[in-house]
Amino acid sequence: MVTNASFKALQIPAFRYFLSTRLFLTLALQMQAVIVGWEIYKLTGDPFSLGLIGLAEAIPAISIALYAGHIADLHNKKTILTISLIALIVCSIGLGFFTQTHIKSVLNTQQIVWAIYGFIFLSGFARGFYAPSSFSFLSQLVPREILTYASTINSTAWQFAAVIGPALGGLCYAFWGIENTFILIVSLSVLALVSLIKIKGEFEPKSYAVEKISVRLREGIAFVYHNKIILSALSLDLFSVLFGGATALLPVFAGEILKTGPEGLGLLRAAPSLGAVLTMIVLSMRKTIKNAGNILIKAVAGFGICMIAFGLSENFYLSLFLLFLSGAFDSISVVIRANILQLQTPDEMRGRVSSVNTIFIGSSNEIGAFESGLAAKLIGTVNSVVFGGLMTLGIVGITQWKAKQLKKLVFNH
């Protein structure tokens, strides 16, 4: 049954508005990712162009991450989130403008493609500030004794939106066209902004001693480096996501291998998140995972096996099932890693530690997309996915051998 702690978290109005913000924004960004990926591939016909989408977002996110974490620790997190969300809305409006039919008749393909990359690049800065502020904001909304439950619910809300968003994006693109789909994306983003504004409370940071920014940034990096459990968990996820993900190449699978079109692309994008959200619902209905370290390692291994099988599959329904399983395994990793970060990070360092997490995990999704696109261009789409899955299993083996503290990690509450 659902734990009392989960109910307590959901009874807090500020936390409910925070979840609404998370839900609406994730829906919008997931829809946007699907149709931008399809549009870029339709315009270029080159899988490498899909990898460049990830690179365009990762460069600003990585470059700003540590500074953004520093800012999140020193300033009002709600204000930072509000400004970042407004910037994301502006970028969505820009993407919608340059993908309109009448604009395509005025500009050539190369100009449109570079305009899309440009707005994705700008959105990377906004997301670079949004991520550490959102992570540390959560701890200001709920008591510490129910923080792990709130963190799991928060991750579940993200995954739930990530199930609906891709499928909705693909269907809207197929039946309503790209212009109407972007109207819906912007509308959902505005709803996210409204929910964020409705969060009430005093969110000014505590009065911590302020050293030079270089000192504070080094403190954040040093904390992660010396905490072997956090470092091992982040490193495991970094390399598994970097090599093991196939999301960026799904337009190629949908268009050329499985031959399903944008509707099928939406379902393929949604399948991992469906597996993830169902798994997270189960996790949120039970007590904290105890043997967290060993379970984390096994979950990443399961993810790698699913990716190898997906790369070899030529059946749409089998591919959907394998992606579903990969999401289930990945969600276990997400929940454990989020709980590790929330429980082992002191309040005054949450922004900086989250920014390191953004570099390790958040941006590894985008860098992983670039790696996938480059590998697909060099060795073929199928070979690149299989190679990535094999690399993930190799990383799991190294972690099993080296990360002794992570293997012994047990959550006692």
C-alpha positions in Angstrom: 0.0 0.0 0.0 1.1 3.6 -0.4 3.2 4.8 2.5 2.0 7.5 4.9 5.0 9.5 4.0 4.0 9.7 0.4 0.6 11.0 1.4 2.1 13.5 3.7 4.2 14.9 0.9 1.2 15.1 -1.4 -0.8 17.0 1.2 1.7 19.9 1.0 0.2 22.5 -1.4 3.7 23.9 -2.5 4.8 20.4 -3.3 1.7 19.7 -5.4 2.3 22.9 -7.4 5.9 21.9 -7.8 4.8 18.5 -9.2 2.4 20.3 -11.6 5.2 22.5 -12.9 7.3 19.4 -13.4 4.5 17.6 -15.1 3.5 20.4 -17.6 7.1 21.4 -18.4 8.1 17.8 -19.0 5.1 17.1 -21.2 6.1 20.2 -23.3 9.8 19.4 -23.5 9.2 15.7 -24.4 6.7 16.6 -27.2 9.2 19.2 -28.4 12.1 16.7 -28.5 10.1 14.2 -30.6 9.0 16.6 -33.2 12.3 18.5 -33.4 14.1 15.2 -33.9 11.7 14.1 -36.6 11.8 17.5 -38.3 15.6 17.6 -38.3 15.9 14.1 -39.7 13.2 14.8 -42.3 15.1 18.0 -43.4 18.6 16.4 -43.5 18.2 12.6 -43.8 21.4 12.3 -41.8 21.5 10.5 -38.4 24.5 12.6 -37.4 22.2 15.6 -37.5 20.3 14.0 -34.6 23.5 13.7 -32.6 24.1 17.4 -33.2 20.8 18.2 -31.4 22.3 16.7 -28.3 25.6 18.5 -28.7 23.8 21.8 -29.2 22.1 21.5 -25.9 25.0 19.9 -23.9 27.6 22.6 -24.7 25.8 25.4 -22.9 24.4 23.2 -20.1 27.9 21.9 -19.2 29.6 25.3 -19.6 27.1 26.9 -17.2 26.4 24.0 -14.8 28.9 24.8 -12.0 28.2 28.5 -12.0 24.4 27.8 -12.0 24.8 25.5 -9.0 26.7 28.3 -7.2 23.9 30.8 -8.0 21.3 28.3 -6.8 23.0 28.0 -3.4 23.1 31.8 -2.9 19.8 33.1 -4.4 16.1 32.6 -4.4 15.5 29.3 -6.2 12.0 30.1 -7.2 13.2 33.3 -8.9 15.8 31.3 -10.8 13.3 28.7 -11.9 10.8 31.4 -13.0 13.4 33.2 -15.2 14.7 29.8 -16.6 11.1 28.7 -17.5 10.4 32.0 -19.2 13.5 31.5 -21.3 12.4 28.0 -22.2 9.1 29.3 -23.4 10.8 31.9 -25.6 12.9 29.1 -27.1 9.8 27.0 -27.8 8.2 30.0 -29.5 11.3 30.4 -31.7 11.4 26.7 -32.6 7.7 26.9 -33.5 8.3 30.0 -35.7 11.1 28.5 -37.8 9.3 25.2 -38.4 6.2 26.8 -39.8 5.3 26.0 -43.4 5.4 29.5 -44.8 8.9 30.1 -43.2 10.2 27.0 -45.0 9.1 28.6 -48.3 11.2 31.6 -47.5 14.3 30.1 -46.0 16.4 27.3 -47.3 16.9 24.0 -45.5 20.3 24.9 -44.0 19.0 28.2 -42.6 16.1 26.4 -40.9 18.3 23.7 -39.5 20.8 26.2 -38.0 17.9 28.2 -36.6 16.6 25.1 -34.8 20.1 24.3 -33.5 20.4 27.9 -32.3 17.2 27.8 -30.2 18.2 24.4 -28.8 21.6 25.9 -27.8 19.8 28.8 -26.0 17.5 26.4 -24.2 20.6 24.5 -23.0 21.6 27.6 -20.9 18.1 27.8 -19.4 18.0 24.2 -18.5 21.5 24.5 -17.1 20.1 27.0 -14.5 16.8 25.2 -14.1 18.2 21.8 -13.1 20.3 22.6 -9.9 17.6 25.1 -8.7 14.8 22.5 -9.1 16.8 19.8 -7.3 17.6 22.0 -4.3 14.2 23.7 -4.3 12.5 20.4 -3.5 14.3 20.2 -0.1 12.7 23.5 0.8 9.2 22.3 0.1 9.0 19.1 2.3 10.4 18.1 5.7 13.6 16.1 5.5 12.1 12.9 7.0 9.9 12.5 3.9 12.4 13.9 1.4 13.2 10.5 -0.1 9.5 9.8 -0.7 9.0 13.2 -2.2 12.0 12.7 -4.4 10.6 9.4 -5.7 7.2 11.0 -6.4 8.9 13.8 -8.2 10.8 11.4 -10.4 7.5 9.5 -11.0 5.8 12.6 -12.1 8.6 13.3 -14.6 8.4 9.7 -16.0 4.6 9.9 -16.2 4.9 13.1 -18.3 7.7 11.4 -20.3 5.3 8.6 -21.2 2.5 10.8 -22.4 4.7 13.6 -24.0 6.4 11.6 -26.8 3.3 9.8 -27.8 1.2 13.0 -27.7 3.9 14.8 -29.7 4.0 12.1 -32.4 0.2 11.9 -32.7 -0.2 15.7 -32.8 2.5 16.1 -35.4 0.9 13.4 -37.5 -2.7 14.6 -37.3 -2.5 18.3 -36.5 0.7 19.5 -38.1 3.8 21.0 -36.6 2.3 24.5 -36.1 -0.6 23.4 -33.9 1.7 21.1 -32.0 4.0 23.9 -31.0 0.9 26.0 -29.9 0.1 23.1 -27.5 3.8 22.9 -26.4 3.9 26.6 -25.5 0.5 26.4 -23.8 1.7 23.6 -21.5 4.9 25.5 -20.7 2.8 28.5 -19.7 0.7 26.3 -17.4 4.0 25.1 -15.9 4.9 28.8 -15.2 1.6 29.5 -13.7 1.9 26.5 -11.3 5.4 27.6 -10.3 4.2 31.2 -9.6 1.5 29.7 -7.3 4.1 28.2 -5.0 4.0 30.2 -1.8 6.7 30.5 0.9 9.9 32.2 1.9 12.6 30.8 -0.3 15.5 33.1 0.4 18.7 31.2 1.1 20.1 31.0 4.6 22.9 33.3 5.4 26.0 31.2 4.6 29.5 32.6 4.5 30.2 33.7 1.0 33.7 32.9 -0.3 35.1 33.6 -3.7 33.2 31.8 -6.4 36.3 29.8 -7.4 36.5 28.4 -3.8 32.8 27.5 -3.7 33.0 25.7 -7.1 36.0 23.7 -6.0 34.1 22.8 -2.8 31.3 21.4 -4.8 33.5 19.3 -7.0 35.7 18.2 -4.1 32.6 17.1 -2.1 31.4 14.8 -4.9 35.0 13.5 -5.6 35.6 12.6 -2.0 32.1 11.0 -1.4 32.9 7.7 -3.1 29.2 6.5 -3.0 28.0 9.6 -4.9 31.0 9.5 -7.3 30.5 5.8 -8.1 26.8 6.2 -8.6 27.2 9.2 -10.9 30.0 7.6 -12.9 28.0 4.4 -13.4 25.1 6.4 -14.8 27.3 8.8 -16.8 28.9 6.1 -18.9 25.8 3.9 -19.2 23.8 6.8 -20.5 26.7 8.1 -22.6 27.1 4.8 -24.5 23.9 2.9 -23.8 21.1 5.2 -24.9 19.3 4.9 -28.2 16.8 7.7 -27.9 18.5 10.0 -30.3 18.4 7.4 -33.1 14.8 6.5 -32.7 13.8 8.6 -35.7 16.0 6.4 -37.8 14.5 3.2 -36.4 11.0 4.6 -36.8 11.6 5.8 -40.4 13.9 3.1 -41.9 14.2 0.0 -39.8 10.7 -0.4 -38.2 8.9 1.8 -40.8 6.3 3.3 -38.5 6.4 7.0 -39.2 6.0 9.8 -36.6 3.1 8.0 -34.8 5.4 5.0 -34.2 8.2 7.3 -33.2 6.1 8.8 -30.5 5.3 5.4 -29.1 8.9 4.3 -29.3 9.9 7.5 -27.3 7.1 6.8 -24.8 7.9 3.1 -24.2 10.9 3.6 -21.9 9.1 6.1 -19.8 6.0 3.9 -19.5 8.2 1.2 -18.1 9.8 3.7 -15.8 6.6 5.3 -14.5 5.0 1.9 -13.7 8.2 0.8 -11.9 8.4 4.1 -10.0 4.8 3.8 -8.9 5.6 0.4 -7.5 8.7 1.8 -5.8 6.7 4.7 -4.3 4.2 2.2 -2.8 6.8 0.3 -0.9 9.4 1.1 1.7 12.9 2.5 0.8 15.1 0.1 -1.2 17.5 -1.4 1.2 20.3 -3.1 -0.7 20.5 -0.1 -3.0 24.1 -0.4 -4.2 23.8 -4.0 -5.6 20.4 -3.3 -7.0 21.7 -0.2 -8.8 24.5 -2.2 -10.5 22.1 -5.0 -11.6 19.6 -2.4 -12.9 22.2 -0.8 -15.1 23.3 -4.2 -16.4 19.6 -5.0 -17.3 19.5 -1.7 -19.2 22.5 -2.6 -21.2 21.1 -6.0 -22.2 17.8 -4.4 -23.3 19.8 -1.9 -25.5 21.7 -4.7 -27.3 18.4 -6.7 -27.9 16.7 -3.5 -29.1 19.5 -2.8 -31.6 19.1 -6.3 -33.1 15.2 -6.2 -33.2 13.4 -5.7 -36.5 9.9 -6.2 -35.0 8.1 -3.0 -33.9 6.3 -4.7 -30.9 9.4 -6.5 -29.7 11.2 -3.2 -29.9 8.5 -1.4 -27.9 8.7 -4.2 -25.2 12.5 -3.9 -25.0 12.4 -0.2 -24.7 9.7 -0.6 -22.0 12.0 -2.9 -20.0 15.0 -0.5 -20.5 12.9 2.2 -18.9 12.0 0.0 -16.0 15.6 -0.8 -15.3 16.7 2.8 -15.8 14.0 4.1 -13.4 15.4 2.0 -10.6 18.8 3.6 -11.2 17.2 7.1 -11.2 15.4 6.6 -7.9 18.4 5.2 -6.1 20.7 7.9 -7.5 18.2 10.7 -6.5 17.9 9.3 -3.0 21.7 9.1 -2.7 22.1 12.7 -3.7 19.2 14.0 -1.5 20.4 12.1 1.6 24.1 12.6 1.4 24.2 16.3 0.4 24.2 19.1 3.0 21.6 21.8 2.3 24.2 24.5 1.7 25.8 22.5 -1.1 22.7 21.1 -2.9 22.9 23.5 -5.8 26.6 22.9 -6.5 26.3 19.1 -6.1 23.2 19.1 -8.4 25.3 21.0 -11.0 27.9 18.3 -10.9 25.1 15.8 -11.3 23.9 17.8 -14.3 27.4 17.5 -15.8 27.6 13.8 -15.1 24.0 12.8 -15.9 21.9 15.5 -17.4 24.4 16.5 -20.1 25.5 12.9 -20.7 22.1 12.4 -22.3 22.9 15.1 -24.8 26.5 14.0 -25.3 25.3 10.4 -25.5 23.0 11.6 -28.3 25.9 13.1 -30.1 27.9 9.9 -29.6 25.0 7.8 -30.9 24.7 10.0 -34.0 28.4 9.9 -34.7 28.6 6.2 -34.2 25.6 5.6 -36.4 27.3 7.6 -39.2 30.5 5.7 -38.9 29.4 2.1 -38.2 25.7 2.1 -38.9 22.6 2.6 -36.7 22.2 -1.0 -35.5 25.9 -1.5 -34.8 26.1 1.7 -32.8 23.3 0.7 -30.5 24.7 -2.8 -30.0 28.1 -1.3 -29.3 26.7 1.0 -26.8 24.9 -1.8 -24.9 28.1 -3.8 -24.8 30.0 -0.8 -23.5 27.4 -0.4 -20.7 27.9 -4.0 -19.6 31.7 -3.5 -19.6 31.2 -0.4 -17.3 29.0 -2.5 -15.0 31.7 -5.0 -14.7 34.3 -2.4 -13.8 31.9 -0.9 -11.2 31.3 -4.3 -9.7 35.0 -4.8 -9.3 36.0 -1.3 -8.2 33.1 0.4 -6.4 33.2 -1.4 -3.0 31.4 1.3 -1.0 28.6 1.5 -3.5 28.1 -2.2 -3.5 27.7 -2.1 0.3 25.2 0.8 0.3 22.1 0.1 2.3 19.2 2.5 2.8 18.1 2.1 6.5 15.0 4.4 6.4 
